[in-house]
Amino acid sequence: MPLTDTGIRSSKPKDKPYKLSDSNGLYLLVHSNGSKYWRFRRTINGKDTTRALGMYPIMTLAEARKARDEFLKSLSQGIDPLHAEKEEIASFEEIARQWHARKKTWSSLHSLNVMRAFETHLFPEIGSKAIDLLTTQDLLAPLRAIEETGKHELASRLQQRTTSIMRYAVQSGLIKYNPAQELTGAIETHKSQHRPALPLERIPELLQKIDSYSGRNLTKIAVKLNLLIFIRSSELRFSRWAEINKEHRIWEIPANREELEKVRFSYRGSKMKMPHLIPLSSQALMLIEELEAISGDEVLMFPGDHYQHKPMSENTINKALRTMGFDTKIEICGHGFRAMACSALIESGRWSRDAVERQMSHQERNSVRAAYIHKAEHMEERRPMLQWWADYLDACREEFIPPYAFVWGRK
């Protein structure tokens, strides 16, 4: 039966692309994302040949039939309008989907995110255009639009993927030259790392979600301990039991650690390349004792899930935060605990900036000052400071208290 406008409008996408046939070689190709393209297919000299006509509803049913009839008229006059055309002159969207389908090693989530970016930013602008007609300016237009919104990283990634798609078209014999090559340098790249941290007002929410976390207990302890002592990811992941002195309530991270066989970067110690001392609050000591029952027989404090001689993944804490419902790109990541602690300690008005900076293990640019800070350590101030932070977190468990308003009774 010939197609009708009502039938076309009511057609729904399926898991795989499918055809809706009209008559005399005309059909509508319906993609799984709901986009619809007119195609004309005819056998010429014993060879099936397909021509892309346009995208529905930009090209109506009547217009598609008129285009088909013009092809049929030319063929009846002995004129082959498809001569020297490719077997199928596909659109950018079709080639992009073919390229995407070949990425077998991608995770399902990454694959989905890449396609969503295509459908949101590229396909509406250039998806329906024939792959062999696209120019550098055509390819640049949607990238510029993304760049103007401030999403430089997204624009840069899509530039790379557009170049790969067009290279695939060259390799498939659809085009002879890749116009995306000229996009190099057109998009500004920003490589600054964003380390999101929650505002202090959301501490009760964070603590409640950590307490409710139902994943691996070792991971839960890692999150809690990282919040209490706010050290860097590699400093935590590669930590050894030999670094803990429970009697003196101190954790000493060395400048460099003994390298473990077949464990990449296991030699990493303190980022500042000098021993870093961490006074342990009562709450931190309790977590360490709980952790000792899990991994106390191992060299590593935080071994991986599958191999005890390897550390937990660098993404473990962030993955746990995502499981709790946080967006680790814009709300909070493991590194963001450092910013939260620093903010609270400064806002409290109780602690000197020297003590806070030393506990944060920040690089001191003034060499004389750096030598002094390292030598003095400010340990008399840092011990109660770490206990204050732990008690402050406990006090905020039910309701937020501004740091400067927290009444603290410990000496």
C-alpha positions in Angstrom: 0.0 0.0 0.0 1.3 3.5 -0.8 2.3 5.6 2.1 0.1 8.3 3.6 1.1 11.4 5.7 -0.9 10.0 8.6 0.8 6.7 8.4 4.3 8.3 8.3 3.6 10.6 11.2 2.3 7.7 13.3 5.3 5.5 12.6 7.4 4.8 15.7 11.2 4.1 15.9 12.3 0.6 16.7 15.5 -1.0 18.0 16.9 -1.2 14.5 16.3 1.0 11.3 13.4 -0.2 9.1 11.8 0.7 5.8 8.3 2.0 4.9 7.8 1.3 1.2 5.7 3.6 -1.0 5.8 2.6 -4.7 8.2 2.4 -7.7 11.3 2.2 -5.6 10.5 5.0 -3.1 10.7 4.2 0.6 11.2 6.0 3.9 14.0 4.8 6.1 13.1 5.2 9.9 16.1 5.2 12.2 16.1 4.1 15.8 16.3 7.7 17.1 13.1 8.6 15.2 14.7 10.4 12.2 13.3 9.6 8.8 15.0 9.8 5.4 13.6 9.4 1.9 15.4 6.9 -0.4 14.9 5.9 -4.0 16.1 2.4 -5.1 16.2 1.1 -8.6 17.9 -1.7 -10.5 20.0 -0.4 -13.3 22.0 -2.7 -15.6 21.5 -5.5 -13.1 22.8 -3.5 -10.2 20.7 -2.2 -7.3 21.4 1.5 -6.7 20.1 3.8 -4.0 19.8 7.6 -3.9 19.3 9.8 -0.9 16.5 12.2 -1.6 15.9 14.2 1.7 14.8 14.1 5.3 11.1 13.9 6.3 9.3 16.2 7.1 11.6 18.8 5.5 10.8 16.9 2.2 7.2 16.0 2.2 5.6 12.8 0.8 4.5 14.7 -2.3 7.9 16.2 -2.9 9.6 12.8 -2.5 7.2 11.3 -5.0 8.0 14.1 -7.4 11.7 13.5 -7.1 11.2 9.8 -7.7 9.1 10.5 -10.8 11.8 12.8 -12.2 14.4 9.9 -11.8 12.0 7.5 -13.5 11.4 9.9 -16.4 15.1 10.3 -16.9 15.6 6.5 -16.9 12.7 6.0 -19.4 14.6 8.4 -21.8 17.7 6.4 -21.5 19.4 8.9 -19.2 21.0 7.3 -16.1 20.9 10.1 -13.4 22.5 7.7 -11.0 25.4 6.9 -13.3 28.8 7.3 -11.5 27.0 7.7 -8.2 28.0 5.5 -5.3 25.9 2.5 -4.6 24.4 4.6 -1.8 25.1 8.3 -1.2 24.5 8.3 2.5 24.0 11.2 4.9 26.4 12.2 7.6 24.1 10.7 10.2 24.1 7.3 8.5 27.9 7.2 8.3 28.2 8.5 11.8 26.0 5.6 13.0 28.0 3.1 11.0 31.3 4.5 12.5 29.7 4.4 16.0 28.6 0.8 15.6 32.2 -0.3 14.9 33.3 0.8 18.4 33.0 -2.6 20.0 35.4 -1.9 22.9 33.4 1.0 24.3 31.3 0.5 27.4 27.6 0.7 26.9 27.4 3.9 28.9 30.2 5.6 27.0 28.6 4.5 23.7 25.3 5.9 24.7 26.8 9.2 25.8 28.6 9.6 22.5 25.5 9.0 20.4 23.5 11.4 22.6 26.0 14.1 21.9 25.7 13.4 18.1 21.9 13.5 18.3 21.9 16.7 20.3 24.6 18.7 18.6 25.5 17.3 15.2 22.6 15.5 13.6 20.1 18.5 13.8 22.6 20.6 11.9 24.4 18.3 9.4 22.8 14.9 9.9 20.7 14.9 6.8 23.4 16.3 4.4 25.0 14.0 1.9 28.4 12.9 3.1 30.0 13.8 -0.2 28.7 17.4 -0.1 29.9 18.4 3.3 32.5 21.2 3.5 34.8 22.2 6.3 32.5 25.2 7.0 29.5 22.8 7.3 31.4 20.7 9.8 32.6 23.7 11.8 29.2 25.4 12.2 27.8 23.1 14.9 31.2 23.0 16.7 31.3 26.7 16.9 27.8 26.8 18.3 28.9 24.5 21.1 32.0 26.5 21.7 30.0 29.7 22.1 28.1 28.2 25.0 31.4 27.7 26.9 31.5 23.9 26.4 35.0 23.8 25.0 35.8 20.3 26.0 32.6 18.9 24.4 33.4 20.9 21.2 36.9 19.6 21.1 35.7 15.9 21.6 33.1 16.3 18.8 35.7 17.8 16.5 37.9 14.8 17.0 35.0 12.4 16.4 33.8 14.3 13.3 37.3 14.0 11.9 37.2 10.2 12.6 33.8 9.9 11.0 34.9 11.7 7.8 38.1 9.6 7.7 35.9 6.5 7.9 33.9 7.9 4.9 37.2 8.2 3.0 38.2 4.7 3.9 34.8 3.4 2.8 35.2 5.0 -0.6 32.4 7.5 -0.2 34.5 10.6 -0.4 38.0 11.2 -1.7 39.1 14.0 0.7 38.4 14.5 4.4 37.3 18.2 4.9 37.4 17.7 8.7 41.2 17.8 8.5 41.0 21.5 8.2 39.3 21.8 11.5 42.6 21.5 13.3 43.1 24.5 15.6 39.7 25.9 14.9 38.3 25.0 18.4 39.8 26.5 21.5 40.9 23.8 24.0 40.7 24.2 27.7 42.6 21.7 29.8 42.0 23.1 33.2 40.7 20.5 35.7 37.5 21.2 37.5 37.5 19.7 41.0 33.9 20.3 42.2 33.1 20.5 45.9 29.8 20.8 47.7 28.9 24.0 49.5 29.3 23.4 53.3 25.5 23.7 53.6 25.2 20.3 52.0 27.4 18.4 54.5 24.3 16.8 56.2 23.2 15.4 52.8 26.7 14.1 52.0 27.0 12.4 55.4 23.6 10.8 55.2 24.3 9.4 51.7 27.7 8.0 52.8 26.0 6.3 55.8 23.4 4.8 53.5 25.9 3.6 50.9 25.5 -0.2 50.5 28.5 -1.0 48.4 31.8 -2.6 49.4 32.6 -1.9 53.1 36.2 -1.1 52.2 35.0 1.5 49.8 32.7 3.1 52.3 35.6 3.3 54.8 37.8 4.9 52.1 35.2 7.6 51.4 34.7 8.3 55.1 38.5 8.4 55.9 39.2 10.6 52.9 36.7 13.1 54.1 38.2 13.1 57.5 41.9 13.5 56.5 41.4 15.0 53.0 44.6 13.6 51.3 45.1 13.2 47.6 43.8 10.2 45.7 47.2 8.5 45.0 48.3 9.3 48.6 45.3 7.3 49.8 45.3 4.5 47.2 48.9 3.5 47.6 48.9 3.8 51.4 50.7 1.0 53.4 49.9 -0.3 56.9 53.5 0.5 57.9 52.7 4.2 57.7 50.2 4.1 60.6 51.4 4.8 64.1 48.3 4.2 66.3 50.2 4.8 69.5 51.1 8.4 68.5 48.0 8.8 66.4 49.9 9.7 63.3 49.8 8.7 59.7 53.1 9.5 57.9 53.0 9.5 54.1 56.6 9.3 52.9 58.1 11.3 50.0 58.3 8.1 48.0 57.0 4.6 48.7 58.6 1.2 47.9 57.5 0.2 44.5 55.3 -2.9 44.3 56.0 -5.4 41.5 53.7 -4.9 38.5 51.8 -2.1 40.2 51.9 1.0 38.2 52.8 4.2 40.0 53.0 2.4 43.4 56.1 4.4 44.2 54.1 7.5 44.6 54.1 9.1 48.1 53.4 12.6 49.1 52.8 14.8 46.1 55.1 17.5 47.5 58.0 15.0 47.6 58.5 15.5 51.4 57.0 13.4 54.3 53.5 14.5 55.1 52.2 14.0 58.6 48.5 13.5 59.3 47.3 13.7 62.9 44.5 11.1 63.4 41.3 12.1 65.1 39.4 9.6 67.2 36.9 9.1 64.4 39.8 8.4 61.9 41.4 5.9 64.3 38.1 4.0 64.6 37.9 3.7 60.9 41.4 2.5 60.6 40.8 -0.2 63.2 37.7 -1.2 61.2 39.8 -1.3 58.1 42.5 -3.3 59.8 40.0 -6.1 60.3 39.5 -6.2 56.5 43.0 -5.6 55.0 45.3 -5.7 58.0 47.1 -8.8 56.8 48.0 -7.1 53.5 50.7 -4.6 52.6 48.2 -2.1 51.1 45.6 -0.5 53.3 43.1 -0.3 50.4 43.6 -3.4 48.1 41.6 -3.8 45.0 38.4 -5.9 44.7 40.1 -8.7 42.7 43.8 -8.6 43.5 45.0 -8.0 47.0 48.5 -6.9 45.8 47.0 -4.1 43.7 45.4 -0.9 45.1 41.7 0.0 44.6 41.0 1.9 41.4 41.6 5.6 41.1 37.9 5.9 40.3 36.6 4.0 43.3 35.7 7.0 45.5 34.1 8.9 42.6 32.2 5.9 41.5 30.8 5.5 45.0 29.8 9.2 45.0 28.0 8.6 41.7 26.2 5.6 43.2 25.1 7.9 46.0 23.5 10.2 43.5 26.2 12.9 43.1 27.4 14.3 39.8 31.2 14.0 40.2 31.7 16.5 37.3 29.7 19.4 38.8 28.8 18.6 42.4 31.5 16.7 44.3 34.4 14.5 43.6 36.9 12.9 46.0 39.4 15.7 45.5 36.6 18.1 46.4 36.8 16.9 50.1 40.0 18.9 50.3 38.3 22.2 49.3 35.4 21.6 51.7 37.8 21.0 54.6 39.9 23.9 53.8 36.9 26.2 53.5 35.5 25.1 56.9 38.8 25.4 58.7 39.4 28.9 57.4 35.8 30.0 58.0 35.9 28.8 61.6 38.5 31.5 62.5 40.2 29.1 64.9 43.2 28.0 62.9 46.1 29.8 61.4 46.5 29.8 57.6 50.0 28.3 58.0 48.6 25.3 59.9 45.8 24.8 57.3 48.2 25.1 54.4 50.6 22.7 55.9 47.8 20.2 56.6 46.6 20.6 53.0 50.2 19.9 51.9 50.1 22.8 49.5 53.3 23.9 47.7 54.8 27.0 49.3 56.3 29.2 46.7 58.6 31.1 49.0 61.6 28.8 49.7 62.5 30.4 53.0 58.9 30.2 54.2 58.6 26.6 52.9 61.7 25.5 54.9 60.2 27.1 58.1 56.8 25.6 57.6 58.2 22.1 56.9 60.5 22.3 59.9 58.0 23.6 62.4 55.1 21.5 61.1 52.6 23.3 63.3 51.7 19.9 64.8 50.5 21.4 68.1 47.9 23.2 66.2 47.2 20.6 63.6 46.3 17.9 66.0 43.3 19.7 67.5 42.5 21.1 64.1 41.9 17.6 62.6 39.9 16.6 65.7 37.8 19.8 65.3 37.1 18.9 61.6 35.9 15.4 62.6 33.7 16.7 65.4 32.4 19.4 63.2 31.3 16.8 60.6 29.5 14.8 63.4 27.8 18.0 64.6 26.5 18.6 61.0 25.1 15.1 60.6 21.5 16.2 61.3 21.6 19.9 60.5 24.1 22.3 59.1 26.1 24.5 61.5 28.3 27.4 60.1 31.9 26.7 60.9 32.2 30.0 62.9 29.1 29.1 65.0 30.3 25.6 65.9 30.8 25.5 69.7 33.7 23.1 70.3 34.6 21.9 73.8 37.7 19.7 73.1 41.1 20.9 74.2 
